Amino acid sequence: MDLAQLARQILSGYDLKGANVLLGLSGGADSVFLFYVLCEIRRLGGPDLSAVHINHMLRGEAADGDEEFVRALCEAEGVKLYVRREDVCELAGRLHTGTEAAGRMVRYEEFFAHAVTDRSNILFLAHHANDNEETILMNFLRGAGAEGLAGIKHSSVIEREGKQITVLRPLLGLTHAQICGELTRMGRTWREDATNAENDCTRNVLRNDIIPRIRELYPSFTATCEREAAIFTDIADYLEGQAGTFLTEHGMCEQGRAEVSVQALKQAHPALKQAVIRRMVSAAGGLTDISAVNTADVLKLTQAQSGREIVLPRGMRALRDFDRLVVKGCGPEARDGGSIRLTRAVYKGEAPDLRRDATVKCFDYDKVLEHCGAEPVVRRPMPGDYMITDAQGGTKQLAKYLKQEKISASMRGDIPVLAAGNCVLYVGGHRRCEGFFVDETTKTVLKAEYVRQ
């Protein structure tokens, strides 16, 4: 397929009208070819485009040469270019991660920096058939499931901070050799990354040594990978849908945290168990660096005692929390604490007693001050905290209540409480104490509303 054919195919196959189109442009043959394809789309009446180039500062003068080449290329075609220079090696050291992971983080930060919120964002990336076969083989070797063996997706959607980007990879049906051949036929040049020939990382070893040997035995290896990827994509899509339904019925899944009923998970089909765990991990922090071994370790927690916890890649944690299996990320969004919002108002007799509402509680402010001798404040649990648990004034230690409610020890410190001294009036998202109710003698109402983060 030549450049003009591909341009027409993309223009007819995707809705690009009015979109904010971005291209990841490294200067290598693949991204340069895609650059010219998008320029052709623009000539045919498609949208304008902008290019994003990241100078990772890993190859000295060669990296600077790539940047100069890309600048000249965009200037010649009248394409707006965004360039970011980032010492990825130094960043990886600060983040205690690999340079590849740090580079990926920088790239997507820059892509989202130039995304817009008032219209669709389309990001074109130049992954090709050989990238896909390398990815499938890498995923197989590290023990990935159906989703990993599905390889690189032709399209996907990513979201961050209220922005959404649709990622398109239209070159997956072409090999690197085909792309270079078309550029040569056109008389176009590109930049070669000399480090691709160095076997200093797993992908390069596969590309330079292993896959050529495989292709000697199986000349149709690339086509086989494409065919198998399509099969595993269907399997992964089906399991993903089943896992989503399962978690809706037996748990919850949100950014930074996911949990599921241990009993329900035990009764599920083994393939569904794996899909559920992967979906939970994806929600908690992402599937990068997650292998089948990690998934199996999480599933072992269904047989463990409550409180048992394991650490997953990228700082995520999985734990058995009484009858729930929980996967948590390492960022602040993983905290389940929430907050309590307080308001005070003069009571005029019309405010209902919201004692049964799970998130809103009302108290007689003056009764609290009289009984406790302290101003009610929102804070985290402290030693010595107690709750009034019955109409006769009986009390219970807060720590004992939290344990009875099957709230794991690792989470108890994050739960907000409304307290006056050590008397806890309300445990955010749970129960209020049995006292200080609003009645006809109330003068001032203290309203506490639990807000989940």
Secondary structure as a PSIPRED ss2 file (coil, helix, strand):
# PSIPRED VFORMAT (PSIPRED V4.0)

   1 M C   1.000  0.000  0.000
   2 D C   1.000  0.000  0.000
   3 L H   0.000  1.000  0.000
   4 A H   0.000  1.000  0.000
   5 Q H   0.000  1.000  0.000
   6 L H   0.000  1.000  0.000
   7 A H   0.000  1.000  0.000
   8 R H   0.000  1.000  0.000
   9 Q H   0.000  1.000  0.000
  10 I H   0.000  1.000  0.000
  11 L H   0.000  1.000  0.000
  12 S H   0.000  1.000  0.000
  13 G H   0.000  1.000  0.000
  14 Y C   1.000  0.000  0.000
  15 D C   1.000  0.000  0.000
  16 L C   1.000  0.000  0.000
  17 K C   1.000  0.000  0.000
  18 G C   1.000  0.000  0.000
  19 A C   1.000  0.000  0.000
  20 N E   0.000  0.000  1.000
  21 V E   0.000  0.000  1.000
  22 L E   0.000  0.000  1.000
  23 L E   0.000  0.000  1.000
  24 G E   0.000  0.000  1.000
  25 L C   1.000  0.000  0.000
  26 S C   1.000  0.000  0.000
  27 G C   1.000  0.000  0.000
  28 G C   1.000  0.000  0.000
  29 A H   0.000  1.000  0.000
  30 D H   0.000  1.000  0.000
  31 S H   0.000  1.000  0.000
  32 V H   0.000  1.000  0.000
  33 F H   0.000  1.000  0.000
  34 L H   0.000  1.000  0.000
  35 F H   0.000  1.000  0.000
  36 Y H   0.000  1.000  0.000
  37 V H   0.000  1.000  0.000
  38 L H   0.000  1.000  0.000
  39 C H   0.000  1.000  0.000
  40 E H   0.000  1.000  0.000
  41 I H   0.000  1.000  0.000
  42 R H   0.000  1.000  0.000
  43 R H   0.000  1.000  0.000
  44 L C   1.000  0.000  0.000
  45 G C   1.000  0.000  0.000
  46 G C   1.000  0.000  0.000
  47 P C   1.000  0.000  0.000
  48 D C   1.000  0.000  0.000
  49 L E   0.000  0.000  1.000
  50 S E   0.000  0.000  1.000
  51 A E   0.000  0.000  1.000
  52 V E   0.000  0.000  1.000
  53 H E   0.000  0.000  1.000
  54 I E   0.000  0.000  1.000
  55 N E   0.000  0.000  1.000
  56 H C   1.000  0.000  0.000
  57 M C   1.000  0.000  0.000
  58 L C   1.000  0.000  0.000
  59 R C   1.000  0.000  0.000
  60 G C   1.000  0.000  0.000
  61 E H   0.000  1.000  0.000
  62 A H   0.000  1.000  0.000
  63 A H   0.000  1.000  0.000
  64 D H   0.000  1.000  0.000
  65 G H   0.000  1.000  0.000
  66 D H   0.000  1.000  0.000
  67 E H   0.000  1.000  0.000
  68 E H   0.000  1.000  0.000
  69 F H   0.000  1.000  0.000
  70 V H   0.000  1.000  0.000
  71 R H   0.000  1.000  0.000
  72 A H   0.000  1.000  0.000
  73 L H   0.000  1.000  0.000
  74 C H   0.000  1.000  0.000
  75 E H   0.000  1.000  0.000
  76 A H   0.000  1.000  0.000
  77 E H   0.000  1.000  0.000
  78 G C   1.000  0.000  0.000
  79 V C   1.000  0.000  0.000
  80 K E   0.000  0.000  1.000
  81 L E   0.000  0.000  1.000
  82 Y E   0.000  0.000  1.000
  83 V E   0.000  0.000  1.000
  84 R E   0.000  0.000  1.000
  85 R E   0.000  0.000  1.000
  86 E C   1.000  0.000  0.000
  87 D C   1.000  0.000  0.000
  88 V H   0.000  1.000  0.000
  89 C H   0.000  1.000  0.000
  90 E H   0.000  1.000  0.000
  91 L H   0.000  1.000  0.000
  92 A H   0.000  1.000  0.000
  93 G H   0.000  1.000  0.000
  94 R H   0.000  1.000  0.000
  95 L H   0.000  1.000  0.000
  96 H C   1.000  0.000  0.000
  97 T C   1.000  0.000  0.000
  98 G C   1.000  0.000  0.000
  99 T H   0.000  1.000  0.000
 100 E H   0.000  1.000  0.000
 101 A H   0.000  1.000  0.000
 102 A H   0.000  1.000  0.000
 103 G H   0.000  1.000  0.000
 104 R H   0.000  1.000  0.000
 105 M H   0.000  1.000  0.000
 106 V H   0.000  1.000  0.000
 107 R H   0.000  1.000  0.000
 108 Y H   0.000  1.000  0.000
 109 E H   0.000  1.000  0.000
 110 E H   0.000  1.000  0.000
 111 F H   0.000  1.000  0.000
 112 F H   0.000  1.000  0.000
 113 A H   0.000  1.000  0.000
 114 H C   1.000  0.000  0.000
 115 A C   1.000  0.000  0.000
 116 V C   1.000  0.000  0.000
 117 T C   1.000  0.000  0.000
 118 D C   1.000  0.000  0.000
 119 R C   1.000  0.000  0.000
 120 S C   1.000  0.000  0.000
 121 N E   0.000  0.000  1.000
 122 I E   0.000  0.000  1.000
 123 L E   0.000  0.000  1.000
 124 F E   0.000  0.000  1.000
 125 L C   1.000  0.000  0.000
 126 A C   1.000  0.000  0.000
 127 H C   1.000  0.000  0.000
 128 H C   1.000  0.000  0.000
 129 A H   0.000  1.000  0.000
 130 N H   0.000  1.000  0.000
 131 D H   0.000  1.000  0.000
 132 N H   0.000  1.000  0.000
 133 E H   0.000  1.000  0.000
 134 E H   0.000  1.000  0.000
 135 T H   0.000  1.000  0.000
 136 I H   0.000  1.000  0.000
 137 L H   0.000  1.000  0.000
 138 M H   0.000  1.000  0.000
 139 N H   0.000  1.000  0.000
 140 F H   0.000  1.000  0.000
 141 L H   0.000  1.000  0.000
 142 R H   0.000  1.000  0.000
 143 G C   1.000  0.000  0.000
 144 A C   1.000  0.000  0.000
 145 G C   1.000  0.000  0.000
 146 A H   0.000  1.000  0.000
 147 E H   0.000  1.000  0.000
 148 G H   0.000  1.000  0.000
 149 L H   0.000  1.000  0.000
 150 A C   1.000  0.000  0.000
 151 G C   1.000  0.000  0.000
 152 I C   1.000  0.000  0.000
 153 K C   1.000  0.000  0.000
 154 H C   1.000  0.000  0.000
 155 S E   0.000  0.000  1.000
 156 S E   0.000  0.000  1.000
 157 V E   0.000  0.000  1.000
 158 I E   0.000  0.000  1.000
 159 E E   0.000  0.000  1.000
 160 R E   0.000  0.000  1.000
 161 E C   1.000  0.000  0.000
 162 G C   1.000  0.000  0.000
 163 K E   0.000  0.000  1.000
 164 Q E   0.000  0.000  1.000
 165 I E   0.000  0.000  1.000
 166 T E   0.000  0.000  1.000
 167 V E   0.000  0.000  1.000
 168 L E   0.000  0.000  1.000
 169 R C   1.000  0.000  0.000
 170 P C   1.000  0.000  0.000
 171 L C   1.000  0.000  0.000
 172 L C   1.000  0.000  0.000
 173 G C   1.000  0.000  0.000
 174 L C   1.000  0.000  0.000
 175 T C   1.000  0.000  0.000
 176 H H   0.000  1.000  0.000
 177 A H   0.000  1.000  0.000
 178 Q H   0.000  1.000  0.000
 179 I H   0.000  1.000  0.000
 180 C H   0.000  1.000  0.000
 181 G H   0.000  1.000  0.000
 182 E H   0.000  1.000  0.000
 183 L H   0.000  1.000  0.000
 184 T H   0.000  1.000  0.000
 185 R H   0.000  1.000  0.000
 186 M H   0.000  1.000  0.000
 187 G C   1.000  0.000  0.000
 188 R C   1.000  0.000  0.000
 189 T C   1.000  0.000  0.000
 190 W C   1.000  0.000  0.000
 191 R C   1.000  0.000  0.000
 192 E C   1.000  0.000  0.000
 193 D C   1.000  0.000  0.000
 194 A H   0.000  1.000  0.000
 195 T H   0.000  1.000  0.000
 196 N H   0.000  1.000  0.000
 197 A H   0.000  1.000  0.000
 198 E C   1.000  0.000  0.000
 199 N C   1.000  0.000  0.000
 200 D C   1.000  0.000  0.000
 201 C C   1.000  0.000  0.000
 202 T H   0.000  1.000  0.000
 203 R H   0.000  1.000  0.000
 204 N H   0.000  1.000  0.000
 205 V H   0.000  1.000  0.000
 206 L H   0.000  1.000  0.000
 207 R H   0.000  1.000  0.000
 208 N H   0.000  1.000  0.000
 209 D H   0.000  1.000  0.000
 210 I H   0.000  1.000  0.000
 211 I H   0.000  1.000  0.000
 212 P H   0.000  1.000  0.000
 213 R H   0.000  1.000  0.000
 214 I H   0.000  1.000  0.000
 215 R H   0.000  1.000  0.000
 216 E H   0.000  1.000  0.000
 217 L H   0.000  1.000  0.000
 218 Y C   1.000  0.000  0.000
 219 P C   1.000  0.000  0.000
 220 S C   1.000  0.000  0.000
 221 F H   0.000  1.000  0.000
 222 T H   0.000  1.000  0.000
 223 A H   0.000  1.000  0.000
 224 T H   0.000  1.000  0.000
 225 C H   0.000  1.000  0.000
 226 E H   0.000  1.000  0.000
 227 R H   0.000  1.000  0.000
 228 E H   0.000  1.000  0.000
 229 A H   0.000  1.000  0.000
 230 A H   0.000  1.000  0.000
 231 I H   0.000  1.000  0.000
 232 F H   0.000  1.000  0.000
 233 T H   0.000  1.000  0.000
 234 D H   0.000  1.000  0.000
 235 I H   0.000  1.000  0.000
 236 A H   0.000  1.000  0.000
 237 D H   0.000  1.000  0.000
 238 Y H   0.000  1.000  0.000
 239 L H   0.000  1.000  0.000
 240 E H   0.000  1.000  0.000
 241 G H   0.000  1.000  0.000
 242 Q H   0.000  1.000  0.000
 243 A H   0.000  1.000  0.000
 244 G H   0.000  1.000  0.000
 245 T H   0.000  1.000  0.000
 246 F H   0.000  1.000  0.000
 247 L H   0.000  1.000  0.000
 248 T H   0.000  1.000  0.000
 249 E H   0.000  1.000  0.000
 250 H H   0.000  1.000  0.000
 251 G E   0.000  0.000  1.000
 252 M E   0.000  0.000  1.000
 253 C E   0.000  0.000  1.000
 254 E E   0.000  0.000  1.000
 255 Q C   1.000  0.000  0.000
 256 G C   1.000  0.000  0.000
 257 R E   0.000  0.000  1.000
 258 A E   0.000  0.000  1.000
 259 E E   0.000  0.000  1.000
 260 V E   0.000  0.000  1.000
 261 S E   0.000  0.000  1.000
 262 V H   0.000  1.000  0.000
 263 Q H   0.000  1.000  0.000
 264 A H   0.000  1.000  0.000
 265 L H   0.000  1.000  0.000
 266 K H   0.000  1.000  0.000
 267 Q C   1.000  0.000  0.000
 268 A C   1.000  0.000  0.000
 269 H C   1.000  0.000  0.000
 270 P H   0.000  1.000  0.000
 271 A H   0.000  1.000  0.000
 272 L H   0.000  1.000  0.000
 273 K H   0.000  1.000  0.000
 274 Q H   0.000  1.000  0.000
 275 A H   0.000  1.000  0.000
 276 V H   0.000  1.000  0.000
 277 I H   0.000  1.000  0.000
 278 R H   0.000  1.000  0.000
 279 R H   0.000  1.000  0.000
 280 M H   0.000  1.000  0.000
 281 V H   0.000  1.000  0.000
 282 S H   0.000  1.000  0.000
 283 A H   0.000  1.000  0.000
 284 A H   0.000  1.000  0.000
 285 G C   1.000  0.000  0.000
 286 G C   1.000  0.000  0.000
 287 L C   1.000  0.000  0.000
 288 T C   1.000  0.000  0.000
 289 D C   1.000  0.000  0.000
 290 I C   1.000  0.000  0.000
 291 S C   1.000  0.000  0.000
 292 A H   0.000  1.000  0.000
 293 V H   0.000  1.000  0.000
 294 N H   0.000  1.000  0.000
 295 T H   0.000  1.000  0.000
 296 A H   0.000  1.000  0.000
 297 D H   0.000  1.000  0.000
 298 V H   0.000  1.000  0.000
 299 L H   0.000  1.000  0.000
 300 K H   0.000  1.000  0.000
 301 L H   0.000  1.000  0.000
 302 T H   0.000  1.000  0.000
 303 Q H   0.000  1.000  0.000
 304 A C   1.000  0.000  0.000
 305 Q C   1.000  0.000  0.000
 306 S C   1.000  0.000  0.000
 307 G C   1.000  0.000  0.000
 308 R C   1.000  0.000  0.000
 309 E E   0.000  0.000  1.000
 310 I E   0.000  0.000  1.000
 311 V E   0.000  0.000  1.000
 312 L C   1.000  0.000  0.000
 313 P H   0.000  1.000  0.000
 314 R H   0.000  1.000  0.000
 315 G H   0.000  1.000  0.000
 316 M C   1.000  0.000  0.000
 317 R E   0.000  0.000  1.000
 318 A E   0.000  0.000  1.000
 319 L E   0.000  0.000  1.000
 320 R E   0.000  0.000  1.000
 321 D E   0.000  0.000  1.000
 322 F C   1.000  0.000  0.000
 323 D C   1.000  0.000  0.000
 324 R E   0.000  0.000  1.000
 325 L E   0.000  0.000  1.000
 326 V E   0.000  0.000  1.000
 327 V E   0.000  0.000  1.000
 328 K E   0.000  0.000  1.000
 329 G C   1.000  0.000  0.000
 330 C C   1.000  0.000  0.000
 331 G C   1.000  0.000  0.000
 332 P H   0.000  1.000  0.000
 333 E H   0.000  1.000  0.000
 334 A H   0.000  1.000  0.000
 335 R C   1.000  0.000  0.000
 336 D C   1.000  0.000  0.000
 337 G C   1.000  0.000  0.000
 338 G C   1.000  0.000  0.000
 339 S E   0.000  0.000  1.000
 340 I E   0.000  0.000  1.000
 341 R E   0.000  0.000  1.000
 342 L E   0.000  0.000  1.000
 343 T E   0.000  0.000  1.000
 344 R E   0.000  0.000  1.000
 345 A E   0.000  0.000  1.000
 346 V E   0.000  0.000  1.000
 347 Y C   1.000  0.000  0.000
 348 K C   1.000  0.000  0.000
 349 G C   1.000  0.000  0.000
 350 E C   1.000  0.000  0.000
 351 A C   1.000  0.000  0.000
 352 P C   1.000  0.000  0.000
 353 D C   1.000  0.000  0.000
 354 L C   1.000  0.000  0.000
 355 R C   1.000  0.000  0.000
 356 R C   1.000  0.000  0.000
 357 D C   1.000  0.000  0.000
 358 A C   1.000  0.000  0.000
 359 T C   1.000  0.000  0.000
 360 V E   0.000  0.000  1.000
 361 K E   0.000  0.000  1.000
 362 C E   0.000  0.000  1.000
 363 F E   0.000  0.000  1.000
 364 D E   0.000  0.000  1.000
 365 Y H   0.000  1.000  0.000
 366 D H   0.000  1.000  0.000
 367 K H   0.000  1.000  0.000
 368 V H   0.000  1.000  0.000
 369 L H   0.000  1.000  0.000
 370 E H   0.000  1.000  0.000
 371 H H   0.000  1.000  0.000
 372 C H   0.000  1.000  0.000
 373 G C   1.000  0.000  0.000
 374 A C   1.000  0.000  0.000
 375 E C   1.000  0.000  0.000
 376 P C   1.000  0.000  0.000
 377 V E   0.000  0.000  1.000
 378 V E   0.000  0.000  1.000
 379 R E   0.000  0.000  1.000
 380 R C   1.000  0.000  0.000
 381 P C   1.000  0.000  0.000
 382 M C   1.000  0.000  0.000
 383 P C   1.000  0.000  0.000
 384 G C   1.000  0.000  0.000
 385 D C   1.000  0.000  0.000
 386 Y E   0.000  0.000  1.000
 387 M E   0.000  0.000  1.000
 388 I E   0.000  0.000  1.000
 389 T C   1.000  0.000  0.000
 390 D C   1.000  0.000  0.000
 391 A C   1.000  0.000  0.000
 392 Q C   1.000  0.000  0.000
 393 G C   1.000  0.000  0.000
 394 G C   1.000  0.000  0.000
 395 T E   0.000  0.000  1.000
 396 K E   0.000  0.000  1.000
 397 Q E   0.000  0.000  1.000
 398 L H   0.000  1.000  0.000
 399 A H   0.000  1.000  0.000
 400 K H   0.000  1.000  0.000
 401 Y H   0.000  1.000  0.000
 402 L H   0.000  1.000  0.000
 403 K H   0.000  1.000  0.000
 404 Q H   0.000  1.000  0.000
 405 E C   1.000  0.000  0.000
 406 K C   1.000  0.000  0.000
 407 I C   1.000  0.000  0.000
 408 S C   1.000  0.000  0.000
 409 A H   0.000  1.000  0.000
 410 S H   0.000  1.000  0.000
 411 M H   0.000  1.000  0.000
 412 R H   0.000  1.000  0.000
 413 G C   1.000  0.000  0.000
 414 D C   1.000  0.000  0.000
 415 I C   1.000  0.000  0.000
 416 P C   1.000  0.000  0.000
 417 V E   0.000  0.000  1.000
 418 L E   0.000  0.000  1.000
 419 A E   0.000  0.000  1.000
 420 A E   0.000  0.000  1.000
 421 G C   1.000  0.000  0.000
 422 N C   1.000  0.000  0.000
 423 C E   0.000  0.000  1.000
 424 V E   0.000  0.000  1.000
 425 L E   0.000  0.000  1.000
 426 Y E   0.000  0.000  1.000
 427 V E   0.000  0.000  1.000
 428 G C   1.000  0.000  0.000
 429 G C   1.000  0.000  0.000
 430 H C   1.000  0.000  0.000
 431 R C   1.000  0.000  0.000
 432 R E   0.000  0.000  1.000
 433 C C   1.000  0.000  0.000
 434 E C   1.000  0.000  0.000
 435 G C   1.000  0.000  0.000
 436 F C   1.000  0.000  0.000
 437 F C   1.000  0.000  0.000
 438 V C   1.000  0.000  0.000
 439 D C   1.000  0.000  0.000
 440 E C   1.000  0.000  0.000
 441 T C   1.000  0.000  0.000
 442 T C   1.000  0.000  0.000
 443 K C   1.000  0.000  0.000
 444 T E   0.000  0.000  1.000
 445 V E   0.000  0.000  1.000
 446 L E   0.000  0.000  1.000
 447 K E   0.000  0.000  1.000
 448 A E   0.000  0.000  1.000
 449 E E   0.000  0.000  1.000
 450 Y E   0.000  0.000  1.000
 451 V E   0.000  0.000  1.000
 452 R C   1.000  0.000  0.000
 453 Q C   1.000  0.000  0.000
